[in-house]
């Protein structure tokens, strides 16, 4: 979309919507690739996990995140089975609660955490700490000590300061810990600049080209109690093909071979990252896990043959690809407003009872989403609308462009698919709104796995005037 000094909403063509958006043949139908496997419409009412959203809203209110447990488990199994010879790490940052941590464990996946808080959830869930890796670019001494004492399987070190910190911690605790060295191979992933993580000019990892990565390996090898497992690379998120992995694997495996040749150490493992994409709209076409596994394994095996080294034990991190499509957010429509614009054009603004506090990604990443009328069938013609939140921000947009029924009205329910990853994790209390609940559905039943915040929760940290 062309740019405009006042923002994308004012750019030429903004009123027509993006080029990939087409009027739906049936505005009441779901696009299957955007929704969890059990989602369907019955007489116009959305059902997920055999539960109608109208019933869910009557019990739990709006906004609400609706998590399809069967879909989550099926996606987890698909990655575990496709990457059977790998360790598959679920990204705790995408969405984590004790129930989800237990599902991850039951489906045979490992867990990636990057803060003490995420580690605390894993511990509360009884997750096997040997299957936990601890990420993050600025882990505190307290977090490192907690991870080491808990017995995490490995710590992914991200800086020379952290190598020194971790060395002190293992000396103090008398406990050894597995270590992966995160490297940046200088690959530009085809994704938003904020979620591209393997180019040189960003905060993560050690540069291969500058020689920092090899020096980090030397320091880990020299540190008592740090057990070097291998190299870790992550090129970004919302990635749809393996072309970037091919370049990254070549560079990381070259370093792997250099360590063996120059330092005499054959590292047993390598983490290729992941960050696989999902379908937020009809323009997205994600690959299935089996295809990704075949292509990534082929890339690594080919590079290892060229370098004359053994294939290390591999790990991947699917990122949002497991929980992202498993969740939708249900809102209630509050107002529908036709706004007159220059040249006689009009835009339909649909205001819902949530917004950037429960989904910051549209404002933060200019992300695209879809939506559907979830509470009834409509025979009205579709019109191009914009779904916005209730916050005091012009940028409080949930869905930038979508065709909605012309008779959309206050009290209707709208559902937005693909909100499982990062929406609840990045949610806030902006304007003192309360964070929505996460309601898991399966086999016709629902249960709250994260309850809705209350005003008591909101005020609990406000200690008042102590003077």
SELO-815787 format. One line per field, with one value per residue (C-alpha): residue number from 1; x, y, z. Coordinates in Angstrom, 1 decimal. Each point is the difference from the previous one (the first is absolute). Layout:
seq [NUM,...] $
X [X,...] $
Y [Y,...] $
Z [Z,...] $
***
This chain:
seq [1,2,3,4,5,6,7,8,9,10,11,12,13,14,15,16,17,18,19,20,21,22,23,24,25,26,27,28,29,30,31,32,33,34,35,36,37,38,39,40,41,42,43,44,45,46,47,48,49,50,51,52,53,54,55,56,57,58,59,60,61,62,63,64,65,66,67,68,69,70,71,72,73,74,75,76,77,78,79,80,81,82,83,84,85,86,87,88,89,90,91,92,93,94,95,96,97,98,99,100,101,102,103,104,105,106,107,108,109,110,111,112,113,114,115,116,117,118,119,120,121,122,123,124,125,126,127,128,129,130,131,132,133,134,135,136,137,138,139,140,141,142,143,144,145,146,147,148,149,150,151,152,153,154,155,156,157,158,159,160,161,162,163,164,165,166,167,168,169,170,171,172,173,174,175,176,177,178,179,180,181,182,183,184,185,186,187,188,189,190,191,192,193,194,195,196,197,198,199,200,201,202,203,204,205,206,207,208,209,210,211,212,213,214,215,216,217,218,219,220,221,222,223,224,225,226,227,228,229,230,231,232,233,234,235,236,237,238,239,240,241,242,243,244,245,246,247,248,249,250,251,252,253,254,255,256,257,258,259,260,261,262,263,264,265,266,267,268,269,270,271,272,273,274,275,276,277,278,279,280,281,282,283,284,285,286,287,288,289,290,291,292,293,294,295,296,297,298,299,300,301,302,303,304,305,306,307,308,309,310,311,312,313,314,315,316,317,318,319,320,321,322,323,324,325,326,327,328,329,330,331,332,333,334,335,336,337,338,339,340,341,342,343,344,345,346,347,348,349,350,351,352,353,354,355,356,357,358,359,360,361,362,363,364,365,366,367,368,369,370,371,372,373,374,375,376,377,378,379,380,381,382,383,384,385,386,387,388,389,390,391,392,393,394,395,396,397,398,399,400,401,402,403,404,405,406,407,408,409,410,411,412,413,414,415,416,417,418,419,420,421,422,423,424,425,426,427,428,429,430,431,432,433,434,435,436,437,438,439,440,441,442,443,444,445,446,447,448,449,450,451,452,453,454,455,456,457,458,459,460,461,462,463,464,465,466,467] $
X [0.0,1.4,1.2,-1.5,1.4,-3.2,0.3,-1.0,-3.8,0.3,2.0,-1.2,-1.9,-0.7,-3.7,0.1,1.8,3.2,0.3,-0.2,-3.4,-3.0,-3.7,-1.1,-2.3,-1.8,0.6,-1.2,2.5,3.3,3.4,1.2,3.7,-0.5,-1.8,0.6,-1.0,-3.2,-1.4,-3.2,-3.1,-3.4,-2.9,2.5,1.2,3.7,0.8,3.4,0.7,-3.7,-0.9,-1.9,1.6,-3.4,-0.1,3.7,-0.8,-3.1,2.2,3.4,-0.8,2.1,2.7,1.2,2.7,-1.4,2.7,-0.8,1.8,-0.4,1.4,3.0,0.8,-0.4,2.5,2.4,-0.2,0.5,3.3,1.1,-0.7,1.4,3.2,0.2,3.8,0.1,-0.7,-3.0,-0.2,-3.4,0.4,-1.2,0.1,-2.8,-2.4,0.6,-2.1,0.2,-2.6,1.8,3.3,-1.5,-1.5,3.5,1.5,-2.7,0.5,3.7,1.4,2.7,-0.5,1.8,-0.2,1.8,-0.8,-0.3,-3.8,-0.2,2.2,-2.3,-3.0,2.0,0.9,-3.6,-1.1,2.5,1.8,3.1,2.8,2.4,-2.3,0.1,2.4,0.5,0.2,0.2,2.6,0.2,-0.5,0.6,2.2,-3.1,-1.6,3.1,0.4,-3.6,0.3,3.2,-1.4,-3.2,2.1,-1.0,1.4,1.8,0.6,0.3,2.8,-0.3,2.9,3.5,-1.5,-2.4,2.7,1.9,-3.2,-0.9,3.5,-0.2,-3.5,1.1,3.1,-2.2,-2.5,2.4,-2.3,0.9,-2.3,-0.4,0.7,-0.9,1.7,-2.4,1.5,-1.1,0.8,-0.9,-3.1,-2.9,-3.2,-2.9,-2.1,-0.7,3.3,-1.1,-0.2,3.0,2.7,3.0,1.3,3.0,-1.5,-2.1,0.2,0.1,3.0,3.6,1.1,1.6,1.5,1.6,1.5,-1.9,-1.8,3.3,1.3,-3.2,0.5,3.6,-1.2,-2.7,2.5,2.4,-2.6,-0.3,-3.6,-1.1,-0.6,0.0,-2.8,0.1,-1.1,-3.4,-1.4,-3.4,-0.6,-3.3,-3.8,-3.0,2.2,-1.6,2.8,3.4,2.1,1.3,0.8,2.2,2.3,0.0,0.7,2.9,1.6,-0.7,1.2,3.2,0.6,-0.9,2.7,2.5,-0.5,0.8,3.0,1.6,-1.1,-0.2,-3.6,-2.9,-3.1,-2.8,-3.0,-1.3,-3.2,-1.3,-2.7,-3.2,-2.6,-2.2,-2.9,-3.7,-3.0,-1.4,-1.8,-0.4,3.3,1.9,1.0,1.9,1.8,-1.0,2.4,0.8,1.1,2.1,1.6,0.9,1.5,1.9,1.4,1.1,1.8,1.9,1.0,1.2,2.1,1.5,1.0,1.7,1.9,0.8,-1.6,-2.5,-3.6,-0.5,-3.1,-2.5,-2.6,-2.7,-2.2,-3.3,-1.0,-3.5,-0.8,-1.5,-2.1,-0.6,-2.7,-1.5,-1.6,-2.5,-1.1,-3.7,-1.2,-3.3,-0.8,-0.7,-0.4,-0.1,0.8,0.0,2.6,-0.1,3.4,1.4,-1.5,-3.3,1.5,-1.1,1.6,-1.8,1.6,-1.0,1.0,0.4,0.4,3.7,2.9,3.6,0.1,-0.9,1.7,2.8,1.4,-2.0,1.3,3.5,0.7,-2.6,-1.3,-3.0,-2.9,-3.3,-3.4,-3.5,-3.4,-0.3,-3.4,-2.5,-0.4,-0.3,-1.4,1.2,2.5,3.6,1.6,3.6,0.5,2.6,-0.2,1.3,0.3,-1.2,3.3,0.8,2.4,-0.6,2.3,-2.2,-0.9,-0.7,-0.8,1.1,-2.1,-2.7,-3.3,-2.8,-3.8,-1.6,-2.5,2.6,-1.4,0.7,-0.2,1.2,3.0,3.2,2.7,3.6,2.0,3.7,0.4,1.6,3.5,1.2,-3.4,-0.6,3.8,0.4,-3.3,-0.2,-2.2,0.1,-2.8,-0.4,-1.8,-0.1,1.8,-2.4,-0.2,1.3,-2.7,1.0,-2.6,-0.1,-2.7,-2.9,1.3,1.9,2.2,1.9,3.7,0.9,-2.8,-1.1,1.7,-2.2,0.2,1.4,2.9,0.5,0.0,2.0,3.4,-1.2,1.2,-1.6,1.3,2.4,1.0] $
Y [0.0,3.5,2.0,3.3,2.6,-0.4,-3.8,-3.1,0.7,3.1,-1.4,-0.3,-3.2,-0.4,0.2,-2.8,-2.2,-2.0,-1.6,-3.5,0.5,-1.0,0.2,-3.4,-2.2,-0.9,2.5,-2.6,-2.6,-0.6,-0.2,-3.3,0.8,3.0,-2.0,-2.8,-3.5,-0.2,3.4,0.1,2.0,-1.4,2.2,2.8,-0.5,-0.8,-3.2,-1.0,-3.3,-0.8,3.1,2.9,3.4,1.4,-2.5,0.8,3.7,-0.5,-1.8,1.8,3.4,1.9,0.5,-3.6,-2.1,-3.4,-2.7,-3.2,-2.7,-2.7,2.2,1.0,-3.6,-1.0,2.7,-1.0,-3.6,0.9,1.7,-2.7,-2.7,1.9,0.9,-3.4,0.0,3.6,1.6,2.3,3.0,1.7,3.7,1.1,3.6,-0.7,-0.9,-1.8,-1.1,-3.1,-1.9,0.7,-1.0,-3.3,-0.5,0.6,-2.6,-2.5,0.4,-0.7,3.5,1.9,3.5,3.3,2.7,3.4,1.5,-1.1,0.4,-2.4,-2.4,0.3,-1.1,-3.0,-0.9,0.4,-2.3,-2.7,0.2,-2.1,2.5,-2.1,0.9,3.7,2.5,3.4,2.8,3.8,2.7,1.5,-2.7,1.2,-1.8,-0.9,-1.6,-1.9,-1.3,-1.1,-1.7,-1.8,-1.1,-1.2,-2.2,1.4,-2.0,2.9,3.7,1.9,2.6,3.3,2.2,-0.1,1.6,-2.9,-2.6,1.6,0.2,-3.6,-1.1,1.7,-1.5,-3.6,0.5,1.3,-2.8,-2.8,-1.1,-0.4,1.1,-0.6,3.0,0.9,3.0,2.2,1.3,2.5,-1.2,3.3,-1.2,2.4,-2.0,1.2,1.3,3.1,1.6,-0.3,-3.8,-0.6,-1.2,-1.2,3.0,1.8,3.2,-1.2,-1.1,-3.8,-2.3,0.0,1.0,-2.7,2.4,2.2,-3.0,0.5,-3.4,-2.0,2.0,-0.7,-3.8,0.3,1.7,-2.6,-2.8,1.6,0.6,-2.8,-1.2,1.2,-3.0,1.1,-1.7,1.9,3.1,1.6,2.1,1.7,2.1,1.4,-0.6,-0.4,-1.7,-2.0,-1.7,-1.6,2.2,2.1,-3.2,-1.2,3.0,0.0,-3.7,0.3,2.7,-1.5,-3.5,1.6,1.4,-3.4,-1.6,2.8,-0.8,-3.7,0.8,2.8,-0.8,-3.8,0.0,-1.7,1.6,-2.6,2.3,2.9,2.1,1.3,2.2,0.2,2.7,-1.6,2.1,-0.4,1.2,3.2,0.9,-1.6,1.5,-2.4,-3.5,-1.8,-3.3,-3.1,-1.5,-3.1,2.2,2.2,-3.0,-1.6,3.2,1.0,-3.4,-0.1,3.3,-1.0,-3.4,1.5,2.6,-2.6,-2.1,2.9,0.9,-3.6,0.1,-2.2,1.3,1.4,-0.8,2.7,2.2,2.3,2.6,0.2,3.3,1.2,-2.9,-2.2,2.3,2.9,-1.7,-1.8,3.2,2.6,3.1,0.7,3.6,1.8,2.8,3.2,2.6,-0.1,3.4,1.1,2.7,2.5,0.5,2.2,-0.5,-1.4,-3.3,-1.6,-2.4,-2.4,0.0,-2.9,0.6,-3.0,-0.3,-0.8,1.2,0.7,-1.2,-3.5,0.0,2.5,-1.6,2.1,3.2,-1.3,-2.0,1.3,-3.6,-1.1,-2.0,-1.3,-0.2,-1.4,0.7,-2.7,0.2,-0.2,-0.5,3.1,0.3,3.7,0.9,0.2,3.4,0.9,0.8,0.6,-1.6,2.3,-0.2,2.3,1.5,3.7,-0.5,0.6,-3.0,-2.3,-2.3,-3.7,-0.8,2.6,-1.2,-2.7,-0.5,0.0,-0.2,3.3,-0.7,-0.4,1.5,0.6,-3.2,-2.2,-2.2,0.1,-2.6,0.6,-3.2,-0.6,1.8,-2.8,1.3,3.1,1.6,-1.1,0.0,3.6,1.2,3.1,2.0,3.0,2.4,-2.3,-2.7,-3.4,-2.8,-2.6,-3.6,-3.0,-2.5,-3.5,-2.0,-3.7,-2.6,2.3,1.3,3.1,0.9,3.1,-0.5,3.7,2.0,3.5,2.7,1.9,3.5,-1.4,-1.4,3.3,1.9,-2.5,1.5,3.6,0.6,3.4,3.1,-1.1,3.5] $
Z [0.0,-0.8,2.9,1.2,2.5,2.1,0.1,-2.0,0.6,-2.2,-2.9,-3.5,-0.4,3.7,-0.5,-2.5,2.3,-0.8,-3.4,1.4,1.7,-2.0,0.8,1.3,-2.0,3.2,2.8,2.6,-0.9,1.7,-1.9,1.5,-0.1,2.3,2.8,2.3,-1.1,2.0,-1.0,-2.0,-0.5,1.0,-1.2,-0.1,3.6,0.4,1.9,1.2,1.7,-0.2,2.0,-1.5,0.7,0.9,3.0,0.8,0.1,2.1,2.6,-0.3,-1.6,-2.5,-1.1,0.4,-1.5,-1.1,-0.1,-1.9,2.0,-2.6,-2.7,2.2,0.8,-3.7,-1.1,2.7,-1.0,-3.7,0.8,2.3,-2.6,-3.0,1.9,1.7,0.2,1.4,3.3,-0.6,2.4,0.6,0.3,3.4,-1.0,-2.6,2.8,3.2,3.0,2.1,-2.0,-3.3,1.6,0.9,-3.5,-1.4,2.3,-0.7,-3.8,0.4,-0.8,1.9,1.3,-0.7,2.7,0.1,3.4,3.6,-0.3,-2.8,1.9,3.0,-2.1,-1.3,3.6,1.2,-2.8,1.0,-3.3,-0.3,0.4,-2.0,-3.0,0.6,-1.7,1.4,-2.6,0.2,-0.8,3.6,2.6,3.5,2.5,1.9,-3.1,-0.9,3.6,0.0,-3.4,1.1,3.4,-1.7,-2.3,-3.4,-2.9,-1.6,0.2,-3.3,0.6,-1.8,1.0,1.5,3.2,0.3,-0.5,2.9,2.1,-0.6,0.8,3.4,0.7,-0.7,2.1,2.9,-0.3,-0.9,-2.7,-3.7,-2.8,-3.7,-2.2,-3.5,-1.6,-1.9,-3.3,-2.6,-3.5,-1.7,-1.7,-0.9,0.6,-2.2,2.9,2.1,1.1,3.7,-0.3,-2.2,2.4,-1.9,-1.8,1.5,1.2,2.9,3.6,-0.2,-0.1,-1.0,-3.5,-2.1,-2.5,2.7,1.7,3.3,-0.4,-0.1,3.0,1.9,-0.7,1.3,3.2,0.7,-0.5,2.4,2.7,2.7,0.3,-3.4,-2.3,-3.6,-1.9,-3.3,-1.9,-0.1,-2.9,-0.4,-3.1,0.9,0.2,-2.4,-2.5,-2.8,-1.9,0.7,-2.2,2.9,1.9,-2.8,0.2,3.8,0.2,-2.3,2.0,3.4,-1.1,-1.3,3.5,1.4,-2.3,1.0,3.7,-0.8,-2.1,2.0,3.5,-0.3,1.4,-1.9,1.4,0.4,-0.7,-2.1,0.3,-3.3,1.6,-2.0,0.3,-2.6,-1.3,0.2,-2.0,1.3,-3.2,-3.5,-1.2,2.4,-1.1,2.7,-0.7,1.9,2.6,-2.2,-2.9,2.4,1.6,-3.4,-1.3,3.1,0.6,-3.7,0.4,3.1,-1.4,-3.3,1.8,2.4,-3.0,-1.6,3.2,0.9,3.5,1.7,0.2,3.5,2.0,-1.1,1.7,-1.4,1.6,-2.0,1.8,-0.6,-2.3,2.7,2.1,-2.4,-2.2,3.1,1.4,-1.0,1.8,0.4,0.4,0.3,-2.4,1.8,-2.8,-3.8,-1.6,-3.6,-0.4,-2.9,-1.6,-2.8,-3.4,1.3,1.1,3.2,2.4,2.4,3.5,2.2,3.7,2.2,3.8,-0.1,-2.2,0.2,3.7,-1.1,-3.4,-0.5,-3.1,-2.5,1.5,0.7,-3.2,-2.4,0.1,-2.0,1.5,-1.2,1.8,-0.3,1.3,2.7,1.5,-2.8,-3.8,-2.1,-3.5,-0.4,-2.6,1.2,0.5,0.6,3.7,2.6,3.4,2.7,3.8,2.8,1.0,-0.3,-2.9,-3.7,-0.6,2.1,-3.0,0.3,-3.7,-2.5,-2.9,-0.2,-1.7,2.6,-0.4,-0.7,2.8,2.7,3.2,3.7,1.9,-2.8,0.7,-2.1,0.0,-1.1,-0.8,0.5,3.3,2.1,-0.4,1.8,0.4,3.6,0.7,-1.1,1.4,2.3,2.3,-2.2,0.9,3.1,-2.1,1.5,-1.8,-1.5,1.1,-2.0,-0.3,-1.2,-2.0,-0.9,-0.7,0.7,3.3,1.1,2.9,1.0,0.0,0.7,1.7,-0.9,2.0,2.5,1.3,3.2,-2.0,-1.7,3.3,2.0,-1.1,0.6,3.5,0.3,1.6,2.7,1.2] $
***
